[in-house]
Amino acid sequence: MQHTLASAINFHGIGLHSGAKVSVTLRPALADSGILFIRTDVTDRDNVIPARWNYVVDTRLCTVIGNADRVTVGTIEHLMAALRGCGVDNAIIELDGSEVPVMDGSAAPFVDIIDDAGLQVQEAPRRAIKILKEISVEQDGKIVRLVPAIGSSFEGCIDFDHPSIGRQTYEIQLLNGNFRHDLADSRTFGFVHEVEALRKNGLALGGSLENAIVLDNVSVLNKDGLRHYDEFIRHKLLDAIGDLYLAGSQILGAYEADKPGHAMNNAILRKLFATRDAWTMVDLFMDDHKAGYLNTSARASSVAVA
């Protein structure tokens, strides 16, 4: 069944790129409404942005969504991953700035916030997008696939010419709330020379060792080191979970990626919905930890992903 938040909850933090303080309120939403962002600081035009793949307007440094009035919200991927990982189908996200706060650079603070708000079961079946045939996108040596599979799994590989990263692979099937302890605390990362270049262009103004893993040419600069030896690929898959939740529903299928990133994640969703025989909608009447993936009824419809 679908879930929303049991109560509203407020939090605040710093935007990764703007460096500005942002206040956010998560609110319950009606069944079948999905995830909606509302810019409360914008009052002279449409300030509502659905969290959907076809509202993505930028993927260069983070995932940014925007509406026809050019109202945007950036760095949404970690919060979207937390909503997916906690099983939130419907929510309203009000914020008074152009970025979701970066918090500690992971999804763990958002998971804690969602837990504090609690979840409310709704009287409507959860809708999911079932992958029927393999599709893929490939560009500049990067590749992402969606493959038919039971359940929802994410597998990725990265290969950095850096002694603290190197080649890393990881795979997770989202089941029994394992997002919380396997991926949620994995932080975003960057390199000193990249941060310096971004700041010269007015970006990454809120970035610090408190909200990202920062590396020089040899090592990790964070005093406490890594949370996982393979934290880098875990974070890439965290991003992918958040980015793919912009499908508008959970995806039943396997995500497989070599060198994943925001642009490729959005590209695979665009390819998916342009390939009408590659997917169908199913209703899930039970949660994943109760074998809900086996209790489905097919419904050919594109309402949930328009």
C-alpha positions as CSV (number, residue, x, y, z in Angstrom):
1,M,0.0,0.0,0.0
2,Q,1.0,3.6,-0.4
3,H,2.6,5.6,2.4
4,T,2.9,9.3,3.3
5,L,4.3,11.0,6.3
6,A,2.3,10.8,9.5
7,S,3.1,14.4,10.5
8,A,4.8,17.5,9.2
9,I,8.4,18.1,10.2
10,N,10.8,21.0,9.7
11,F,14.6,21.1,9.4
12,H,17.2,23.4,8.0
13,G,20.7,23.4,6.6
14,I,23.2,24.8,4.1
15,G,22.9,24.6,0.4
16,L,26.0,22.8,-1.1
17,H,26.4,25.3,-4.0
18,S,24.8,28.5,-2.7
19,G,26.1,28.3,0.8
20,A,22.8,29.8,1.9
21,K,20.7,28.6,4.8
22,V,17.6,26.8,3.7
23,S,14.5,25.9,5.8
24,V,12.5,22.8,4.7
25,T,9.2,21.4,5.8
26,L,8.1,17.8,4.8
27,R,4.3,17.4,4.8
28,P,1.9,14.6,4.3
29,A,0.2,14.4,0.8
30,L,-2.8,12.6,-0.6
31,A,-2.6,9.2,-2.2
32,D,-1.4,9.2,-5.8
33,S,0.0,12.7,-5.6
34,G,3.7,11.6,-5.6
35,I,6.5,13.9,-4.4
36,L,6.0,17.7,-4.9
37,F,8.5,20.4,-4.2
38,I,7.2,23.9,-3.4
39,R,9.4,27.0,-3.3
40,T,7.8,29.1,-0.6
41,D,10.2,32.0,-1.3
42,V,8.7,32.4,-4.8
43,T,5.3,34.2,-4.8
44,D,5.1,35.9,-8.2
45,R,4.8,32.7,-10.4
46,D,4.2,29.0,-10.3
47,N,6.3,27.7,-7.4
48,V,5.4,24.0,-7.6
49,I,7.7,21.4,-9.2
50,P,6.8,17.7,-9.4
51,A,9.7,15.4,-8.7
52,R,9.6,13.7,-12.1
53,W,12.2,12.8,-14.7
54,N,10.7,15.1,-17.3
55,Y,11.2,18.1,-15.0
56,V,14.9,17.6,-14.7
57,V,16.7,20.7,-16.2
58,D,20.3,20.2,-15.1
59,T,22.5,17.2,-14.1
60,R,26.0,18.6,-14.3
61,L,26.8,18.9,-10.6
62,C,23.6,17.5,-9.0
63,T,20.0,16.8,-10.1
64,V,18.0,20.0,-10.6
65,I,14.3,20.0,-11.4
66,G,12.4,23.1,-12.7
67,N,9.0,24.1,-14.0
68,A,7.8,26.1,-17.0
69,D,8.3,29.4,-15.0
70,R,11.9,28.6,-14.5
71,V,11.6,28.0,-10.8
72,T,14.1,25.3,-9.8
73,V,15.2,23.2,-6.9
74,G,18.7,21.5,-6.9
75,T,20.5,18.8,-5.0
76,I,17.4,16.8,-4.6
77,E,18.9,13.3,-5.1
78,H,19.8,12.5,-1.4
79,L,16.4,13.4,-0.1
80,M,14.7,11.5,-3.0
81,A,16.8,8.5,-2.1
82,A,15.8,8.7,1.5
83,L,12.1,8.9,0.5
84,R,12.5,5.9,-1.7
85,G,14.5,4.0,0.9
86,C,12.0,4.7,3.6
87,G,9.0,3.8,1.4
88,V,7.4,7.3,1.2
89,D,5.2,7.4,-1.9
90,N,3.5,10.8,-1.4
91,A,4.9,14.0,0.2
92,I,5.0,17.8,-0.1
93,I,8.4,19.4,0.3
94,E,8.3,23.1,1.1
95,L,11.6,25.0,1.0
96,D,12.6,28.7,1.0
97,G,15.6,28.4,-1.2
98,S,16.8,26.9,-4.5
99,E,18.6,23.9,-3.0
100,V,17.8,21.0,-0.6
101,P,20.3,21.3,2.3
102,V,23.3,19.1,1.9
103,M,23.3,18.1,5.6
104,D,26.3,15.7,6.0
105,G,26.5,14.9,2.3
106,S,24.5,11.6,2.7
107,A,20.9,10.5,3.0
108,A,21.2,9.5,6.6
109,P,20.0,12.8,8.2
110,F,16.9,12.7,5.9
111,V,16.2,9.1,7.0
112,D,16.2,10.3,10.6
113,I,13.9,13.2,9.8
114,I,11.4,10.8,8.0
115,D,11.6,8.5,11.0
116,D,10.8,11.4,13.3
117,A,7.8,12.3,11.2
118,G,6.6,8.7,11.0
119,L,4.7,7.0,8.2
120,Q,1.0,6.8,7.5
121,V,-0.5,3.9,5.4
122,Q,-2.9,5.1,2.7
123,E,-5.9,3.3,1.3
124,A,-4.4,2.9,-2.2
125,P,-2.1,0.3,-3.7
126,R,1.5,1.3,-4.3
127,R,2.1,1.6,-8.0
128,A,5.4,0.4,-9.5
129,I,7.0,0.4,-12.9
130,K,7.9,-3.1,-14.0
131,I,10.7,-3.5,-16.5
132,L,9.7,-5.8,-19.4
133,K,12.8,-5.8,-21.5
134,E,16.4,-4.5,-21.3
135,I,17.1,-1.0,-22.3
136,S,20.4,0.9,-22.1
137,V,22.2,4.2,-22.7
138,E,25.9,4.6,-23.4
139,Q,28.0,7.7,-23.7
140,D,31.7,8.5,-23.4
141,G,32.5,5.1,-21.9
142,K,29.7,5.2,-19.4
143,I,26.7,2.8,-19.6
144,V,23.5,2.4,-17.7
145,R,21.0,-0.4,-18.1
146,L,17.5,-1.3,-16.8
147,V,16.9,-5.1,-16.9
148,P,13.9,-7.2,-16.0
149,A,14.2,-8.7,-12.5
150,I,12.3,-9.7,-9.4
151,G,12.3,-6.8,-6.9
152,S,14.4,-3.6,-7.2
153,S,18.2,-3.9,-7.4
154,F,21.0,-1.5,-8.0
155,E,24.5,-2.5,-9.2
156,G,27.3,-0.2,-10.1
157,C,31.0,0.1,-10.8
158,I,33.4,3.0,-10.7
159,D,37.1,3.2,-11.6
160,F,39.1,6.3,-10.5
161,D,42.8,6.8,-11.0
162,H,43.3,7.6,-7.4
163,P,44.9,5.5,-4.6
164,S,42.0,6.0,-2.2
165,I,39.3,5.0,-4.7
166,G,40.5,2.8,-7.6
167,R,37.9,0.3,-8.9
168,Q,34.9,-0.3,-6.7
169,T,31.7,-2.3,-7.3
170,Y,28.6,-2.7,-5.2
171,E,25.2,-4.3,-5.5
172,I,22.1,-4.0,-3.4
173,Q,18.5,-5.3,-3.6
174,L,16.2,-2.8,-1.8
175,L,14.5,-5.1,0.7
176,N,13.6,-5.0,4.4
177,G,14.8,-1.4,4.8
178,N,18.4,-2.3,4.1
179,F,18.9,1.1,2.4
180,R,19.2,2.6,5.9
181,H,22.3,0.6,7.0
182,D,23.9,-0.2,3.7
183,L,23.8,3.0,1.7
184,A,22.1,5.9,3.6
185,D,25.2,7.2,5.4
186,S,27.5,7.2,2.3
187,R,28.6,10.7,1.5
188,T,29.2,12.7,-1.6
189,F,32.8,13.2,-2.6
190,G,35.0,15.6,-4.5
191,F,38.6,16.6,-5.2
192,V,40.4,19.6,-3.8
193,H,41.3,20.9,-7.3
194,E,37.7,20.6,-8.4
195,V,36.4,22.4,-5.3
196,E,38.7,25.3,-5.9
197,A,37.6,25.6,-9.6
198,L,33.9,25.5,-8.6
199,R,34.3,28.2,-6.0
200,K,35.9,30.5,-8.4
201,N,32.7,30.1,-10.4
202,G,30.4,30.8,-7.4
203,L,29.6,27.1,-6.8
204,A,30.3,24.7,-4.0
205,L,30.2,27.6,-1.6
206,G,28.6,25.5,1.1
207,G,30.9,22.5,0.7
208,S,33.2,21.5,3.5
209,L,34.8,18.5,5.2
210,E,31.6,18.4,7.3
211,N,29.4,17.5,4.4
212,A,31.6,15.7,1.8
213,I,34.5,13.4,1.4
214,V,37.3,15.6,0.1
215,L,40.5,14.1,-1.5
216,D,43.8,15.6,-2.6
217,N,46.0,13.8,-5.1
218,V,46.8,11.0,-2.7
219,S,44.4,10.6,0.3
220,V,41.2,11.4,2.0
221,L,41.4,14.7,3.9
222,N,38.6,14.1,6.4
223,K,40.0,13.5,9.8
224,D,37.7,10.6,10.6
225,G,38.3,8.9,7.2
226,L,35.7,6.9,5.4
227,R,32.5,5.3,6.8
228,H,32.9,2.4,4.4
229,Y,36.0,1.3,2.5
230,D,33.8,1.4,-0.6
231,E,31.9,4.5,0.4
232,F,32.4,6.1,-3.1
233,I,30.5,3.5,-5.1
234,R,27.9,3.2,-2.3
235,H,27.2,6.9,-2.7
236,K,27.0,6.7,-6.5
237,L,24.2,4.1,-6.0
238,L,22.5,6.2,-3.4
239,D,22.4,9.0,-6.0
240,A,21.0,6.5,-8.6
241,I,18.2,5.4,-6.2
242,G,17.3,9.1,-5.7
243,D,17.5,9.9,-9.4
244,L,15.5,6.9,-10.5
245,Y,12.7,7.7,-8.0
246,L,12.0,10.6,-10.4
247,A,10.3,7.9,-12.5
248,G,7.3,8.8,-10.2
249,S,7.1,5.3,-8.8
250,Q,9.3,2.5,-7.6
251,I,11.0,0.5,-10.4
252,L,10.8,-3.3,-10.4
253,G,13.9,-4.3,-12.2
254,A,17.7,-4.2,-12.1
255,Y,19.7,-1.0,-12.5
256,E,23.2,-1.8,-13.8
257,A,25.8,0.9,-14.4
258,D,29.4,1.4,-15.3
259,K,30.5,4.9,-14.2
260,P,27.1,6.1,-13.1
261,G,26.1,9.7,-12.8
262,H,23.2,12.1,-12.7
263,A,23.1,12.7,-16.5
264,M,23.2,9.0,-17.3
265,N,20.5,8.3,-14.7
266,N,18.1,10.8,-16.3
267,A,19.0,9.6,-19.7
268,I,18.0,6.0,-18.9
269,L,14.6,7.3,-17.6
270,R,14.0,9.2,-20.8
271,K,14.9,6.2,-22.8
272,L,12.6,4.0,-20.7
273,F,9.5,6.2,-21.2
274,A,10.3,6.6,-24.9
275,T,10.2,2.8,-25.2
276,R,6.6,2.0,-24.4
277,D,6.9,-1.8,-24.7
278,A,9.8,-1.8,-22.2
279,W,7.6,-1.3,-19.1
280,T,4.2,-1.6,-17.6
281,M,2.5,-0.4,-14.4
282,V,1.7,-2.9,-11.6
283,D,-0.1,-2.4,-8.3
284,L,1.6,-3.6,-5.1
285,F,-0.8,-4.4,-2.4
286,M,1.8,-5.3,0.2
287,D,5.1,-3.8,1.3
288,D,8.4,-5.3,0.1
289,H,9.2,-6.9,3.4
290,K,5.9,-8.9,3.1
291,A,6.7,-10.2,-0.4
292,G,4.7,-7.5,-2.0
293,Y,6.6,-7.9,-5.3
294,L,4.7,-11.2,-5.7
295,N,1.3,-9.6,-5.1
296,T,0.9,-7.5,-8.2
297,S,-1.7,-6.9,-10.9
298,A,-0.6,-5.4,-14.2
299,R,-2.2,-2.2,-15.3
300,A,-1.1,-0.7,-18.6
301,S,-1.1,3.0,-17.8
302,S,1.3,6.0,-18.0
303,V,-0.5,8.2,-15.5
304,A,2.0,7.8,-12.7
305,V,5.0,8.7,-14.9
306,A,3.6,11.5,-17.1
